[in-house]
Amino acid sequence: SGQVDWVARVCEHCLKSNYAPGTVAQALAQNHPLPDDGADSVFTDPPYYDAFAYSHLADFFYFWLRRATPPDAMNTIADETPKDREIVVYGPGSPGDRALQDTDFFHREMTLALAESRRVAKPPSLNAFVFANKTTSGWESFLRSVVDAGWVVTASWPIDTERPNRQRALGSAALGSSVHLVCRPRENPDGSLRAEVGEWREVLGELPQRIHAWMPRLAEEGIVGADSIFACLGPGLEIFSRYSRVEKASGEVVTLGEYLEQVWVAVSKEALSLLF
């Protein structure tokens, strides 16, 4: 069956379902209209760094939605979807007349957006941020935003979110899984950020133990290969992200990139121990 048939089946299912009424609002993720502690949970998906030019892709659907919805349902005066402060990386050759948006731009704007998410989330709620990217720079930039925005990563689960026979995946190395990062606010009871400083030696000592306890469970649940590596991000990052910063004995601040290198080393060693 083709894509049209799939869409038709989804529409039929939605018509038969008894959903509670809800409200859809459009706003900048960096400046959300919800009040403090106004959301029971926050779930975001995407953006995925430099993987898609979302706003330009949205223009295709916007053209048809304008014709199918009442005039007050969306801004029918605008000819295109909003593109200001879109949190994606645009490089040379990007579609449209866009200024270059580099990794620093992505990290700055994503940190603002995730800080807003923490502001509106009721503590100690569970929240999830979905991300996928084939580059280490993309992952490091996103994870740095999560930590800098005041979140503690407690788990990470790779979930197959794409159909393997979709056109984008045919004959390419397109991503098939998206990693769901489960997070809690790193806050005190009064809503302020906790300011504990972690010791690098203690963090490094705890990391192998956490990975050792986690990987056998992943194997039991059939999560292997690259998916198991990303699934170890959660317990590994929980150690690092529970602190406002981690310092060496010299007082030097440990960067997230430096810590991630140690996570990959610990995961590799544990994976080899399971094989042999």
N, C-alpha and C positions, 0 to 999 in steps of 0.2 A: 504494500500500500504506500502511496505517496504522502508527501507532507500535507497536502490539502485534506486528505482523509484523516490524518492524525489531528489536525486542527478541528475538524468537524466533530470528531469523537470527544475532544476536550470540551467543546461548546455544549454538546449534548449532556455530558456528565455534569457540567456546571449548572445547566438548566434544571436538572433533577435534584441537585444538592440543596440543602436547607442551610444556607449561610446566614450568620448574624450580620446585620447591616454594619457597614464600616465607613470610614472617611478617608479619602485619598487627598493628599496635599502635596504641592510642589514647592520646594524651598531649597536654598543652598545647604548642603550638608555641613558647611563651615559655620552656619548661623541658623540653627534650627528654631522654629517657633514654639516647640514644646517646652513646658516649664521644667524646672529642676525636679529630678526624680519623678518625671511624669510618664515614664514607660516601664512596663513590667519586664520587658526584654528588648534588646536591640539586635537586629540581624541585618547584615549588609552583604550585598553581592551585586556587582563587582565594585570598583574597577580593577583591572588586571595590569596595571603599570603601562606597558606600551603595546599590549596585545591587540587592542581594538580602538578604532576611532569612533567611540560610542555616539557622540552627538551627530556626526555625519551619517552614521548608520540609522539613527533615529529619524532623520529627515525623510527617509523613504516611507516609514510607517506614519509619520506625522501628516504627510500629504493625504493619505487615505483616511486617517482618523478624523481630520478636520471635516471631511465630507460626510462622515457617519455619525457624528456627535452633535448635540445641541450647541448653539452659539456660545452659551455661557459655560460649557463644560471645559473649554480650554481657550487660550488666547488665539483667536482666529485671525487677529490682525497681523501677527508676526508671520513671515513667510518661512521661517526656519525655527528649529528648536533652539533653546538657550545654549550658548556655548561658553559663556564667561566663567572662568575659574573651574573649568572641567578638570578633574584630577586624573589626568593621564599624561604620559610622556609623549611629546611630539618632537620629532627630529627633522632633519632636512628631508624634503620630499613628502612631508605629511600633507593630507588633503586640505584644501581650502587655504585661505590667507591667514595662517596662524603663526603667531610668534613662537619661537622655539621654547618648549617646556621641558626642562631637563630633570635629572634625578633630584636635584635640590628643590626644584619647584614641587615635584611629586611628594617628597618627604614633608615639606613645609605645609602644604595644603592638606595632605592626608592626616598629619598630626592634628591640625585644627579640627578636621572633621571627626576624628576619633575622640578628641577631647570633648567635643560637643555631644557625642554619643554617650560618653561617660557621665556628662552633666545631666542628661535626661534619663539615664538608666537608674532604676531603683536599686540601691545596694541591699543585700549582696546578690543581685540577680545574675543569672547565667546569660551570657551574650555570645553571639557567634559572628565571626568575620570570615568571609569566604575569599580565598585568594588562590591564584594559580599563575605560574610564570616559569618559563624555561631558563631564565637567567639568574645567576646568583646576585647580581646587582638589583634586580627587581625584588627578589625575596628579602634581601638585606634592607632595602629602603622601606618596604612595607612593614617588616617586623620592627624596625627601628621606630617607625611611627606609632605602632601599637604600644611599645614600651614607653616611649616619650610622652604619650598621651595619658599615661597613668593606668594602664591595664596590666593585670597579671594573667598570663596565659596558663591555663590549667590542663588543656588537652588539645590534641589535633587529630582529625580524622580525614583521611582521603576518601572521597565519595565519587563514584562514577556519575558525572553529571552530563556527559555528552554521548551521543549515539556514535558508535565506531564507524557506521556506514554513511555519516553525513558527508556532504560534498567537501567541506573544509578538511576533513580527516583523510580523504582518499589520496593516497600517494604522498602523504606528508607526515611530519612528526608533530602533528597537532596534539595538544593536551587532551587527555580523556578524563582525568580526575581533577577535582578541585578540592583543596584542603580547607576543612572547616576548623578554624581556630576558636576554641571555647575559652572565654575570658570572664574574669570578674574585676570590678573596679579595685584599684589599689588605694583604698581610702580609709581614713579614720571614721569613727562614728559620726563626727560633725561634718563629714563631707570633704575635709581637707585631705590632700595627698599625704600618704605615709612617707617619711623621709629617711628610713633606715638605709644605712650604707653597708653593703656586703663586702666581706673579705674574700679576695680572689682565691686564696688557698683553700678556704672552706667550700667555696662554690665548686672549685675543681675536684675536691674530695668527694662531694655529694653526687656529682654528675654521673660517674660510672655506675654507682649504685642504683640510681633511678633508671638508667637505660637497661641495666641488667634485670631489674624487676619488671620492666615494661615489655621488652621484646618477646619473651616467651608467650605472653598473652596475645600479642599480635599474631604470632605464628599459629596459635590455637584457633584464632578467628579467621585464618586464611589471608591475612594481610602480609604480603611478602614483597620482595624486590624494592623498587623505588618507592612504592607506597609505604612500606614499613619505615623507610628513612624519614619521610615527611611526617609519619605518625609519631615519630620520636621527638619532633619539634616541640610538641606540647609539654611533656614532662621535663624536657631539657630546658625549655624557656621559662618554666615555672620557677626554677631555681634562680635564674638571672632576673626575671621581671618582678619578683617580689620586693626587690630593692629599688630605691630611687637611682642608685648608681652602685657599681662595684669597683673597688679600688685595690691595687696591689700594695704590698708592704711599703713601697716607696711613696705612696700617695698618688701614683699615676692612675687615671681612670681607665678602666677596661672598656673598649668599644664592643658593640654588639658583634661586629664582624670578627673580631678576635675570639669572642666566645663561641660563635657559630663554628669556627674552625675546630674548636675542641669538641663540640657536639658531634660533628661529622666523624672525628677520630674515634670517639667513644662508641658511636653507632657501628662503625666499621669493625672495631675490635669485637664487639658483642656479636655481630652477625657472623664473623668468622668462628667464634667459639661455639655457636649453635650448629655450624656445619661440620666442625671437626671435634 
